[in-house]
């Protein structure tokens, strides 16, 4: 349970980091869709690798902590 909680905390932190990187210092009149699209273009290769890994994980049963750790590492490369 502690490992699961730690992984959830890591994932939450990574999502905040990725969101911050994608949006930067957004002004109220900024076009968020353009900022996200630009971030996706800069990180296209990493996004593709992450999507491929997640597809493989979904096809695997059961998923263990080691597999989730690898997935978190891949996502960490996006942030």
PDB file with SEQRES, HELIX, SHEET and CRYST1 records, atoms N, CA, C and O in Angstrom:
SEQRES   1 A   79  UNK UNK UNK UNK UNK UNK UNK UNK UNK UNK UNK UNK UNK          
SEQRES   2 A   79  UNK UNK UNK UNK UNK UNK UNK UNK UNK UNK UNK UNK UNK          
SEQRES   3 A   79  UNK UNK UNK UNK UNK UNK UNK UNK UNK UNK UNK UNK UNK          
SEQRES   4 A   79  UNK UNK UNK UNK UNK UNK UNK UNK UNK UNK UNK UNK UNK          
SEQRES   5 A   79  UNK UNK UNK UNK UNK UNK UNK UNK UNK UNK UNK UNK UNK          
SEQRES   6 A   79  UNK UNK UNK UNK UNK UNK UNK UNK UNK UNK UNK UNK UNK          
SEQRES   7 A   79  UNK                                                          
HELIX    1 AA1 UNK A    2  UNK A   23  1                                  22    
HELIX    2 AA2 UNK A   32  UNK A   42  1                                  11    
HELIX    3 AA3 UNK A   44  UNK A   59  1                                  16    
HELIX    4 AA4 UNK A   65  UNK A   76  1                                  12    
CRYST1    1.000    1.000    1.000  90.00  90.00  90.00 P 1           1          
ATOM      1  N   UNK A   1       0.815  -1.197   0.000  1.00  0.00           N  
ATOM      2  CA  UNK A   1       0.000   0.000   0.000  1.00  0.00           C  
ATOM      3  C   UNK A   1       0.860   1.262   0.000  1.00  0.00           C  
ATOM      4  O   UNK A   1       0.504   2.259  -0.628  1.00  0.00           O  
ATOM      5  N   UNK A   2       1.998   1.218   0.709  1.00  0.00           N  
ATOM      6  CA  UNK A   2       2.887   2.378   0.734  1.00  0.00           C  
ATOM      7  C   UNK A   2       3.471   2.644  -0.648  1.00  0.00           C  
ATOM      8  O   UNK A   2       3.573   3.795  -1.072  1.00  0.00           O  
ATOM      9  N   UNK A   3       3.855   1.576  -1.352  1.00  0.00           N  
ATOM     10  CA  UNK A   3       4.412   1.732  -2.700  1.00  0.00           C  
ATOM     11  C   UNK A   3       3.361   2.318  -3.634  1.00  0.00           C  
ATOM     12  O   UNK A   3       3.666   3.191  -4.447  1.00  0.00           O  
ATOM     13  N   UNK A   4       2.136   1.844  -3.520  1.00  0.00           N  
ATOM     14  CA  UNK A   4       1.049   2.353  -4.357  1.00  0.00           C  
ATOM     15  C   UNK A   4       0.832   3.839  -4.083  1.00  0.00           C  
ATOM     16  O   UNK A   4       0.680   4.629  -5.015  1.00  0.00           O  
ATOM     17  N   UNK A   5       0.818   4.210  -2.829  1.00  0.00           N  
ATOM     18  CA  UNK A   5       0.650   5.617  -2.467  1.00  0.00           C  
ATOM     19  C   UNK A   5       1.786   6.484  -2.987  1.00  0.00           C  
ATOM     20  O   UNK A   5       1.560   7.593  -3.472  1.00  0.00           O  
ATOM     21  N   UNK A   6       3.013   5.969  -2.884  1.00  0.00           N  
ATOM     22  CA  UNK A   6       4.169   6.718  -3.384  1.00  0.00           C  
ATOM     23  C   UNK A   6       4.091   6.906  -4.891  1.00  0.00           C  
ATOM     24  O   UNK A   6       4.418   7.975  -5.406  1.00  0.00           O  
ATOM     25  N   UNK A   7       3.655   5.860  -5.602  1.00  0.00           N  
ATOM     26  CA  UNK A   7       3.528   5.969  -7.058  1.00  0.00           C  
ATOM     27  C   UNK A   7       2.442   6.975  -7.435  1.00  0.00           C  
ATOM     28  O   UNK A   7       2.608   7.733  -8.390  1.00  0.00           O  
ATOM     29  N   UNK A   8       1.340   6.987  -6.697  1.00  0.00           N  
ATOM     30  CA  UNK A   8       0.281   7.967  -6.961  1.00  0.00           C  
ATOM     31  C   UNK A   8       0.775   9.389  -6.701  1.00  0.00           C  
ATOM     32  O   UNK A   8       0.451  10.308  -7.452  1.00  0.00           O  
ATOM     33  N   UNK A   9       1.558   9.568  -5.641  1.00  0.00           N  
ATOM     34  CA  UNK A   9       2.140  10.882  -5.360  1.00  0.00           C  
ATOM     35  C   UNK A   9       3.088  11.298  -6.479  1.00  0.00           C  
ATOM     36  O   UNK A   9       3.068  12.448  -6.916  1.00  0.00           O  
ATOM     37  N   UNK A  10       3.922  10.360  -6.945  1.00  0.00           N  
ATOM     38  CA  UNK A  10       4.842  10.642  -8.051  1.00  0.00           C  
ATOM     39  C   UNK A  10       4.073  11.043  -9.307  1.00  0.00           C  
ATOM     40  O   UNK A  10       4.431  12.008  -9.982  1.00  0.00           O  
ATOM     41  N   UNK A  11       3.023  10.302  -9.612  1.00  0.00           N  
ATOM     42  CA  UNK A  11       2.222  10.590 -10.796  1.00  0.00           C  
ATOM     43  C   UNK A  11       1.585  11.975 -10.691  1.00  0.00           C  
ATOM     44  O   UNK A  11       1.581  12.735 -11.659  1.00  0.00           O  
ATOM     45  N   UNK A  12       1.055  12.294  -9.533  1.00  0.00           N  
ATOM     46  CA  UNK A  12       0.439  13.603  -9.326  1.00  0.00           C  
ATOM     47  C   UNK A  12       1.458  14.720  -9.524  1.00  0.00           C  
ATOM     48  O   UNK A  12       1.164  15.730 -10.164  1.00  0.00           O  
ATOM     49  N   UNK A  13       2.640  14.538  -8.982  1.00  0.00           N  
ATOM     50  CA  UNK A  13       3.700  15.534  -9.146  1.00  0.00           C  
ATOM     51  C   UNK A  13       4.123  15.690 -10.595  1.00  0.00           C  
ATOM     52  O   UNK A  13       4.365  16.802 -11.065  1.00  0.00           O  
ATOM     53  N   UNK A  14       4.213  14.561 -11.307  1.00  0.00           N  
ATOM     54  CA  UNK A  14       4.584  14.619 -12.721  1.00  0.00           C  
ATOM     55  C   UNK A  14       3.523  15.337 -13.544  1.00  0.00           C  
ATOM     56  O   UNK A  14       3.849  16.105 -14.448  1.00  0.00           O  
ATOM     57  N   UNK A  15       2.269  15.091 -13.234  1.00  0.00           N  
ATOM     58  CA  UNK A  15       1.191  15.765 -13.962  1.00  0.00           C  
ATOM     59  C   UNK A  15       1.244  17.275 -13.744  1.00  0.00           C  
ATOM     60  O   UNK A  15       1.016  18.049 -14.674  1.00  0.00           O  
ATOM     61  N   UNK A  16       1.545  17.690 -12.522  1.00  0.00           N  
ATOM     62  CA  UNK A  16       1.687  19.125 -12.244  1.00  0.00           C  
ATOM     63  C   UNK A  16       2.869  19.711 -13.014  1.00  0.00           C  
ATOM     64  O   UNK A  16       2.773  20.806 -13.568  1.00  0.00           O  
ATOM     65  N   UNK A  17       3.977  18.983 -13.049  1.00  0.00           N  
ATOM     66  CA  UNK A  17       5.165  19.445 -13.766  1.00  0.00           C  
ATOM     67  C   UNK A  17       4.898  19.569 -15.256  1.00  0.00           C  
ATOM     68  O   UNK A  17       5.239  20.577 -15.874  1.00  0.00           O  
ATOM     69  N   UNK A  18       4.286  18.537 -15.832  1.00  0.00           N  
ATOM     70  CA  UNK A  18       3.986  18.549 -17.265  1.00  0.00           C  
ATOM     71  C   UNK A  18       3.014  19.682 -17.590  1.00  0.00           C  
ATOM     72  O   UNK A  18       3.187  20.383 -18.587  1.00  0.00           O  
ATOM     73  N   UNK A  19       1.999  19.860 -16.756  1.00  0.00           N  
ATOM     74  CA  UNK A  19       1.032  20.939 -16.984  1.00  0.00           C  
ATOM     75  C   UNK A  19       1.723  22.292 -16.919  1.00  0.00           C  
ATOM     76  O   UNK A  19       1.479  23.159 -17.758  1.00  0.00           O  
ATOM     77  N   UNK A  20       2.578  22.473 -15.933  1.00  0.00           N  
ATOM     78  CA  UNK A  20       3.307  23.733 -15.806  1.00  0.00           C  
ATOM     79  C   UNK A  20       4.212  23.987 -16.986  1.00  0.00           C  
ATOM     80  O   UNK A  20       4.313  25.115 -17.467  1.00  0.00           O  
ATOM     81  N   UNK A  21       4.875  22.936 -17.461  1.00  0.00           N  
ATOM     82  CA  UNK A  21       5.754  23.088 -18.620  1.00  0.00           C  
ATOM     83  C   UNK A  21       4.948  23.422 -19.870  1.00  0.00           C  
ATOM     84  O   UNK A  21       5.356  24.266 -20.668  1.00  0.00           O  
ATOM     85  N   UNK A  22       3.823  22.771 -20.036  1.00  0.00           N  
ATOM     86  CA  UNK A  22       3.003  22.994 -21.231  1.00  0.00           C  
ATOM     87  C   UNK A  22       2.395  24.394 -21.234  1.00  0.00           C  
ATOM     88  O   UNK A  22       2.352  25.051 -22.274  1.00  0.00           O  
ATOM     89  N   UNK A  23       1.929  24.849 -20.080  1.00  0.00           N  
ATOM     90  CA  UNK A  23       1.232  26.125 -20.029  1.00  0.00           C  
ATOM     91  C   UNK A  23       2.137  27.294 -19.692  1.00  0.00           C  
ATOM     92  O   UNK A  23       1.813  28.441 -20.002  1.00  0.00           O  
ATOM     93  N   UNK A  24       3.275  27.013 -19.057  1.00  0.00           N  
ATOM     94  CA  UNK A  24       4.181  28.091 -18.688  1.00  0.00           C  
ATOM     95  C   UNK A  24       3.482  29.121 -17.825  1.00  0.00           C  
ATOM     96  O   UNK A  24       2.604  28.793 -17.026  1.00  0.00           O  
ATOM     97  N   UNK A  25       3.877  30.351 -17.994  1.00  0.00           N  
ATOM     98  CA  UNK A  25       3.242  31.453 -17.265  1.00  0.00           C  
ATOM     99  C   UNK A  25       2.111  31.974 -18.134  1.00  0.00           C  
ATOM    100  O   UNK A  25       2.294  32.924 -18.895  1.00  0.00           O  
ATOM    101  N   UNK A  26       0.959  31.365 -18.025  1.00  0.00           N  
ATOM    102  CA  UNK A  26      -0.180  31.691 -18.873  1.00  0.00           C  
ATOM    103  C   UNK A  26      -0.815  33.002 -18.416  1.00  0.00           C  
ATOM    104  O   UNK A  26      -1.202  33.165 -17.259  1.00  0.00           O  
ATOM    105  N   UNK A  27      -0.906  33.917 -19.354  1.00  0.00           N  
ATOM    106  CA  UNK A  27      -1.658  35.147 -19.095  1.00  0.00           C  
ATOM    107  C   UNK A  27      -3.136  34.832 -19.298  1.00  0.00           C  
ATOM    108  O   UNK A  27      -3.473  33.837 -19.938  1.00  0.00           O  
ATOM    109  N   UNK A  28      -3.988  35.639 -18.779  1.00  0.00           N  
ATOM    110  CA  UNK A  28      -5.424  35.369 -18.872  1.00  0.00           C  
ATOM    111  C   UNK A  28      -5.916  35.347 -20.312  1.00  0.00           C  
ATOM    112  O   UNK A  28      -6.931  34.715 -20.603  1.00  0.00           O  
ATOM    113  N   UNK A  29      -5.214  36.028 -21.221  1.00  0.00           N  
ATOM    114  CA  UNK A  29      -5.642  36.061 -22.614  1.00  0.00           C  
ATOM    115  C   UNK A  29      -4.865  35.081 -23.496  1.00  0.00           C  
ATOM    116  O   UNK A  29      -5.007  35.107 -24.719  1.00  0.00           O  
ATOM    117  N   UNK A  30      -4.059  34.231 -22.897  1.00  0.00           N  
ATOM    118  CA  UNK A  30      -3.258  33.272 -23.664  1.00  0.00           C  
ATOM    119  C   UNK A  30      -4.151  32.201 -24.278  1.00  0.00           C  
ATOM    120  O   UNK A  30      -5.179  31.831 -23.709  1.00  0.00           O  
ATOM    121  N   UNK A  31      -3.752  31.714 -25.431  1.00  0.00           N  
ATOM    122  CA  UNK A  31      -4.480  30.647 -26.105  1.00  0.00           C  
ATOM    123  C   UNK A  31      -3.930  29.317 -25.589  1.00  0.00           C  
ATOM    124  O   UNK A  31      -2.890  28.842 -26.047  1.00  0.00           O  
ATOM    125  N   UNK A  32      -4.634  28.735 -24.645  1.00  0.00           N  
ATOM    126  CA  UNK A  32      -4.183  27.503 -23.992  1.00  0.00           C  
ATOM    127  C   UNK A  32      -4.036  26.374 -25.008  1.00  0.00           C  
ATOM    128  O   UNK A  32      -3.079  25.604 -24.929  1.00  0.00           O  
ATOM    129  N   UNK A  33      -4.952  26.259 -25.950  1.00  0.00           N  
ATOM    130  CA  UNK A  33      -4.882  25.197 -26.958  1.00  0.00           C  
ATOM    131  C   UNK A  33      -3.576  25.289 -27.750  1.00  0.00           C  
ATOM    132  O   UNK A  33      -2.962  24.267 -28.055  1.00  0.00           O  
ATOM    133  N   UNK A  34      -3.149  26.515 -28.085  1.00  0.00           N  
ATOM    134  CA  UNK A  34      -1.894  26.684 -28.827  1.00  0.00           C  
ATOM    135  C   UNK A  34      -0.694  26.304 -27.966  1.00  0.00           C  
ATOM    136  O   UNK A  34       0.263  25.708 -28.461  1.00  0.00           O  
ATOM    137  N   UNK A  35      -0.739  26.644 -26.690  1.00  0.00           N  
ATOM    138  CA  UNK A  35       0.357  26.287 -25.791  1.00  0.00           C  
ATOM    139  C   UNK A  35       0.488  24.774 -25.661  1.00  0.00           C  
ATOM    140  O   UNK A  35       1.593  24.234 -25.689  1.00  0.00           O  
ATOM    141  N   UNK A  36      -0.644  24.099 -25.521  1.00  0.00           N  
ATOM    142  CA  UNK A  36      -0.627  22.638 -25.393  1.00  0.00           C  
ATOM    143  C   UNK A  36      -0.138  22.003 -26.689  1.00  0.00           C  
ATOM    144  O   UNK A  36       0.659  21.066 -26.656  1.00  0.00           O  
ATOM    145  N   UNK A  37      -0.605  22.501 -27.826  1.00  0.00           N  
ATOM    146  CA  UNK A  37      -0.179  21.971 -29.122  1.00  0.00           C  
ATOM    147  C   UNK A  37       1.323  22.154 -29.300  1.00  0.00           C  
ATOM    148  O   UNK A  37       2.002  21.245 -29.777  1.00  0.00           O  
ATOM    149  N   UNK A  38       1.842  23.301 -28.927  1.00  0.00           N  
ATOM    150  CA  UNK A  38       3.286  23.543 -29.032  1.00  0.00           C  
ATOM    151  C   UNK A  38       4.067  22.580 -28.145  1.00  0.00           C  
ATOM    152  O   UNK A  38       5.104  22.062 -28.557  1.00  0.00           O  
ATOM    153  N   UNK A  39       3.575  22.336 -26.923  1.00  0.00           N  
ATOM    154  CA  UNK A  39       4.241  21.396 -26.024  1.00  0.00           C  
ATOM    155  C   UNK A  39       4.224  19.988 -26.621  1.00  0.00           C  
ATOM    156  O   UNK A  39       5.227  19.275 -26.577  1.00  0.00           O  
ATOM    157  N   UNK A  40       3.074  19.593 -27.179  1.00  0.00           N  
ATOM    158  CA  UNK A  40       2.967  18.270 -27.804  1.00  0.00           C  
ATOM    159  C   UNK A  40       3.961  18.123 -28.954  1.00  0.00           C  
ATOM    160  O   UNK A  40       4.571  17.067 -29.117  1.00  0.00           O  
ATOM    161  N   UNK A  41       4.122  19.168 -29.741  1.00  0.00           N  
ATOM    162  CA  UNK A  41       5.071  19.118 -30.851  1.00  0.00           C  
ATOM    163  C   UNK A  41       6.505  18.984 -30.350  1.00  0.00           C  
ATOM    164  O   UNK A  41       7.295  18.234 -30.922  1.00  0.00           O  
ATOM    165  N   UNK A  42       6.843  19.706 -29.284  1.00  0.00           N  
ATOM    166  CA  UNK A  42       8.193  19.624 -28.718  1.00  0.00           C  
ATOM    167  C   UNK A  42       8.475  18.255 -28.100  1.00  0.00           C  
ATOM    168  O   UNK A  42       9.628  17.831 -28.026  1.00  0.00           O  
ATOM    169  N   UNK A  43       7.434  17.575 -27.663  1.00  0.00           N  
ATOM    170  CA  UNK A  43       7.600  16.310 -26.941  1.00  0.00           C  
ATOM    171  C   UNK A  43       6.994  15.124 -27.682  1.00  0.00           C  
ATOM    172  O   UNK A  43       6.671  14.107 -27.067  1.00  0.00           O  
ATOM    173  N   UNK A  44       6.839  15.246 -28.981  1.00  0.00           N  
ATOM    174  CA  UNK A  44       6.163  14.216 -29.773  1.00  0.00           C  
ATOM    175  C   UNK A  44       6.771  12.826 -29.571  1.00  0.00           C  
ATOM    176  O   UNK A  44       6.036  11.861 -29.359  1.00  0.00           O  
ATOM    177  N   UNK A  45       8.083  12.711 -29.631  1.00  0.00           N  
ATOM    178  CA  UNK A  45       8.731  11.396 -29.494  1.00  0.00           C  
ATOM    179  C   UNK A  45       8.460  10.771 -28.131  1.00  0.00           C  
ATOM    180  O   UNK A  45       8.145   9.584 -28.044  1.00  0.00           O  
ATOM    181  N   UNK A  46       8.580  11.557 -27.074  1.00  0.00           N  
ATOM    182  CA  UNK A  46       8.316  11.048 -25.733  1.00  0.00           C  
ATOM    183  C   UNK A  46       6.866  10.653 -25.536  1.00  0.00           C  
ATOM    184  O   UNK A  46       6.569   9.658 -24.874  1.00  0.00           O  
ATOM    185  N   UNK A  47       5.966  11.434 -26.110  1.00  0.00           N  
ATOM    186  CA  UNK A  47       4.536  11.114 -26.022  1.00  0.00           C  
ATOM    187  C   UNK A  47       4.256   9.795 -26.727  1.00  0.00           C  
ATOM    188  O   UNK A  47       3.520   8.957 -26.206  1.00  0.00           O  
ATOM    189  N   UNK A  48       4.836   9.605 -27.904  1.00  0.00           N  
ATOM    190  CA  UNK A  48       4.631   8.355 -28.643  1.00  0.00           C  
ATOM    191  C   UNK A  48       5.164   7.155 -27.860  1.00  0.00           C  
ATOM    192  O   UNK A  48       4.510   6.114 -27.798  1.00  0.00           O  
ATOM    193  N   UNK A  49       6.354   7.297 -27.261  1.00  0.00           N  
ATOM    194  CA  UNK A  49       6.915   6.205 -26.450  1.00  0.00           C  
ATOM    195  C   UNK A  49       6.017   5.892 -25.258  1.00  0.00           C  
ATOM    196  O   UNK A  49       5.765   4.728 -24.945  1.00  0.00           O  
ATOM    197  N   UNK A  50       5.541   6.935 -24.603  1.00  0.00           N  
ATOM    198  CA  UNK A  50       4.670   6.741 -23.439  1.00  0.00           C  
ATOM    199  C   UNK A  50       3.364   6.077 -23.831  1.00  0.00           C  
ATOM    200  O   UNK A  50       2.886   5.185 -23.129  1.00  0.00           O  
ATOM    201  N   UNK A  51       2.783   6.500 -24.940  1.00  0.00           N  
ATOM    202  CA  UNK A  51       1.534   5.889 -25.400  1.00  0.00           C  
ATOM    203  C   UNK A  51       1.744   4.414 -25.742  1.00  0.00           C  
ATOM    204  O   UNK A  51       0.899   3.577 -25.426  1.00  0.00           O  
ATOM    205  N   UNK A  52       2.863   4.098 -26.384  1.00  0.00           N  
ATOM    206  CA  UNK A  52       3.155   2.708 -26.725  1.00  0.00           C  
ATOM    207  C   UNK A  52       3.304   1.864 -25.462  1.00  0.00           C  
ATOM    208  O   UNK A  52       2.771   0.758 -25.380  1.00  0.00           O  
ATOM    209  N   UNK A  53       4.023   2.387 -24.493  1.00  0.00           N  
ATOM    210  CA  UNK A  53       4.212   1.660 -23.236  1.00  0.00           C  
ATOM    211  C   UNK A  53       2.884   1.446 -22.524  1.00  0.00           C  
ATOM    212  O   UNK A  53       2.622   0.352 -22.026  1.00  0.00           O  
ATOM    213  N   UNK A  54       2.050   2.467 -22.470  1.00  0.00           N  
ATOM    214  CA  UNK A  54       0.756   2.329 -21.803  1.00  0.00           C  
ATOM    215  C   UNK A  54      -0.144   1.335 -22.525  1.00  0.00           C  
ATOM    216  O   UNK A  54      -0.900   0.604 -21.886  1.00  0.00           O  
ATOM    217  N   UNK A  55      -0.065   1.302 -23.852  1.00  0.00           N  
ATOM    218  CA  UNK A  55      -0.826   0.309 -24.619  1.00  0.00           C  
ATOM    219  C   UNK A  55      -0.365  -1.095 -24.260  1.00  0.00           C  
ATOM    220  O   UNK A  55      -1.185  -1.996 -24.084  1.00  0.00           O  
ATOM    221  N   UNK A  56       0.940  -1.281 -24.151  1.00  0.00           N  
ATOM    222  CA  UNK A  56       1.482  -2.595 -23.774  1.00  0.00           C  
ATOM    223  C   UNK A  56       1.056  -2.972 -22.361  1.00  0.00           C  
ATOM    224  O   UNK A  56       0.724  -4.130 -22.105  1.00  0.00           O  
ATOM    225  N   UNK A  57       1.062  -2.014 -21.447  1.00  0.00           N  
ATOM    226  CA  UNK A  57       0.651  -2.303 -20.073  1.00  0.00           C  
ATOM    227  C   UNK A  57      -0.815  -2.713 -20.004  1.00  0.00           C  
ATOM    228  O   UNK A  57      -1.179  -3.618 -19.252  1.00  0.00           O  
ATOM    229  N   UNK A  58      -1.645  -2.051 -20.782  1.00  0.00           N  
ATOM    230  CA  UNK A  58      -3.077  -2.390 -20.779  1.00  0.00           C  
ATOM    231  C   UNK A  58      -3.318  -3.814 -21.273  1.00  0.00           C  
ATOM    232  O   UNK A  58      -4.295  -4.453 -20.883  1.00  0.00           O  
ATOM    233  N   UNK A  59      -2.423  -4.312 -22.134  1.00  0.00           N  
ATOM    234  CA  UNK A  59      -2.574  -5.658 -22.688  1.00  0.00           C  
ATOM    235  C   UNK A  59      -1.991  -6.721 -21.768  1.00  0.00           C  
ATOM    236  O   UNK A  59      -2.166  -7.915 -22.013  1.00  0.00           O  
ATOM    237  N   UNK A  60      -1.305  -6.303 -20.720  1.00  0.00           N  
ATOM    238  CA  UNK A  60      -0.640  -7.228 -19.806  1.00  0.00           C  
ATOM    239  C   UNK A  60      -1.461  -7.376 -18.530  1.00  0.00           C  
ATOM    240  O   UNK A  60      -1.960  -6.399 -17.973  1.00  0.00           O  
ATOM    241  N   UNK A  61      -1.588  -8.629 -18.082  1.00  0.00           N  
ATOM    242  CA  UNK A  61      -2.282  -8.865 -16.827  1.00  0.00           C  
ATOM    243  C   UNK A  61      -1.525  -9.906 -16.040  1.00  0.00           C  
ATOM    244  O   UNK A  61      -1.084 -10.884 -16.644  1.00  0.00           O  
ATOM    245  N   UNK A  62      -1.349  -9.783 -14.807  1.00  0.00           N  
ATOM    246  CA  UNK A  62      -1.576  -8.582 -14.006  1.00  0.00           C  
ATOM    247  C   UNK A  62      -0.406  -7.612 -14.153  1.00  0.00           C  
ATOM    248  O   UNK A  62       0.707  -8.007 -14.500  1.00  0.00           O  
ATOM    249  N   UNK A  63      -0.671  -6.365 -13.889  1.00  0.00           N  
ATOM    250  CA  UNK A  63       0.382  -5.345 -13.911  1.00  0.00           C  
ATOM    251  C   UNK A  63       0.981  -5.295 -12.511  1.00  0.00           C  
ATOM    252  O   UNK A  63       0.261  -5.186 -11.519  1.00  0.00           O  
ATOM    253  N   UNK A  64       2.300  -5.375 -12.444  1.00  0.00           N  
ATOM    254  CA  UNK A  64       2.944  -5.361 -11.129  1.00  0.00           C  
ATOM    255  C   UNK A  64       3.647  -4.024 -10.892  1.00  0.00           C  
ATOM    256  O   UNK A  64       3.686  -3.161 -11.768  1.00  0.00           O  
ATOM    257  N   UNK A  65       4.197  -3.877  -9.696  1.00  0.00           N  
ATOM    258  CA  UNK A  65       4.833  -2.619  -9.298  1.00  0.00           C  
ATOM    259  C   UNK A  65       6.028  -2.279 -10.182  1.00  0.00           C  
ATOM    260  O   UNK A  65       6.264  -1.105 -10.466  1.00  0.00           O  
ATOM    261  N   UNK A  66       6.776  -3.272 -10.618  1.00  0.00           N  
ATOM    262  CA  UNK A  66       7.932  -3.006 -11.488  1.00  0.00           C  
ATOM    263  C   UNK A  66       7.483  -2.400 -12.813  1.00  0.00           C  
ATOM    264  O   UNK A  66       8.117  -1.477 -13.324  1.00  0.00           O  
ATOM    265  N   UNK A  67       6.397  -2.913 -13.365  1.00  0.00           N  
ATOM    266  CA  UNK A  67       5.878  -2.378 -14.628  1.00  0.00           C  
ATOM    267  C   UNK A  67       5.422  -0.937 -14.453  1.00  0.00           C  
ATOM    268  O   UNK A  67       5.687  -0.087 -15.303  1.00  0.00           O  
ATOM    269  N   UNK A  68       4.738  -0.667 -13.353  1.00  0.00           N  
ATOM    270  CA  UNK A  68       4.284   0.694 -13.086  1.00  0.00           C  
ATOM    271  C   UNK A  68       5.457   1.637 -12.872  1.00  0.00           C  
ATOM    272  O   UNK A  68       5.400   2.802 -13.267  1.00  0.00           O  
ATOM    273  N   UNK A  69       6.511   1.144 -12.255  1.00  0.00           N  
ATOM    274  CA  UNK A  69       7.701   1.947 -12.047  1.00  0.00           C  
ATOM    275  C   UNK A  69       8.320   2.362 -13.381  1.00  0.00           C  
ATOM    276  O   UNK A  69       8.747   3.505 -13.543  1.00  0.00           O  
ATOM    277  N   UNK A  70       8.367   1.436 -14.328  1.00  0.00           N  
ATOM    278  CA  UNK A  70       8.887   1.741 -15.666  1.00  0.00           C  
ATOM    279  C   UNK A  70       8.005   2.783 -16.343  1.00  0.00           C  
ATOM    280  O   UNK A  70       8.510   3.715 -16.969  1.00  0.00           O  
ATOM    281  N   UNK A  71       6.693   2.629 -16.222  1.00  0.00           N  
ATOM    282  CA  UNK A  71       5.766   3.586 -16.823  1.00  0.00           C  
ATOM    283  C   UNK A  71       5.956   4.975 -16.218  1.00  0.00           C  
ATOM    284  O   UNK A  71       5.949   5.972 -16.939  1.00  0.00           O  
ATOM    285  N   UNK A  72       6.125   5.043 -14.909  1.00  0.00           N  
ATOM    286  CA  UNK A  72       6.354   6.332 -14.260  1.00  0.00           C  
ATOM    287  C   UNK A  72       7.657   6.960 -14.736  1.00  0.00           C  
ATOM    288  O   UNK A  72       7.720   8.172 -14.943  1.00  0.00           O  
ATOM    289  N   UNK A  73       8.682   6.159 -14.908  1.00  0.00           N  
ATOM    290  CA  UNK A  73       9.963   6.682 -15.399  1.00  0.00           C  
ATOM    291  C   UNK A  73       9.793   7.272 -16.791  1.00  0.00           C  
ATOM    292  O   UNK A  73      10.332   8.338 -17.086  1.00  0.00           O  
ATOM    293  N   UNK A  74       9.053   6.589 -17.637  1.00  0.00           N  
ATOM    294  CA  UNK A  74       8.807   7.079 -19.003  1.00  0.00           C  
ATOM    295  C   UNK A  74       8.043   8.403 -18.955  1.00  0.00           C  
ATOM    296  O   UNK A  74       8.382   9.341 -19.677  1.00  0.00           O  
ATOM    297  N   UNK A  75       7.028   8.481 -18.122  1.00  0.00           N  
ATOM    298  CA  UNK A  75       6.270   9.720 -17.990  1.00  0.00           C  
ATOM    299  C   UNK A  75       7.133  10.846 -17.418  1.00  0.00           C  
ATOM    300  O   UNK A  75       6.972  12.009 -17.789  1.00  0.00           O  
ATOM    301  N   UNK A  76       8.043  10.494 -16.520  1.00  0.00           N  
ATOM    302  CA  UNK A  76       8.935  11.486 -15.934  1.00  0.00           C  
ATOM    303  C   UNK A  76       9.783  12.168 -17.010  1.00  0.00           C  
ATOM    304  O   UNK A  76      10.147  13.336 -16.870  1.00  0.00           O  
ATOM    305  N   UNK A  77      10.094  11.441 -18.077  1.00  0.00           N  
ATOM    306  CA  UNK A  77      10.881  12.006 -19.171  1.00  0.00           C  
ATOM    307  C   UNK A  77      10.126  13.094 -19.918  1.00  0.00           C  
ATOM    308  O   UNK A  77      10.742  13.891 -20.626  1.00  0.00           O  
ATOM    309  N   UNK A  78       8.801  13.146 -19.775  1.00  0.00           N  
ATOM    310  CA  UNK A  78       8.019  14.197 -20.425  1.00  0.00           C  
ATOM    311  C   UNK A  78       8.068  15.508 -19.669  1.00  0.00           C  
ATOM    312  O   UNK A  78       7.878  16.574 -20.254  1.00  0.00           O  
ATOM    313  N   UNK A  79       8.321  15.436 -18.366  1.00  0.00           N  
ATOM    314  CA  UNK A  79       8.267  16.632 -17.535  1.00  0.00           C  
ATOM    315  C   UNK A  79       9.547  17.384 -17.441  1.00  0.00           C  
ATOM    316  O   UNK A  79       9.613  18.410 -16.765  1.00  0.00           O  
TER     317      UNK A  79                                                      
END                                                                             
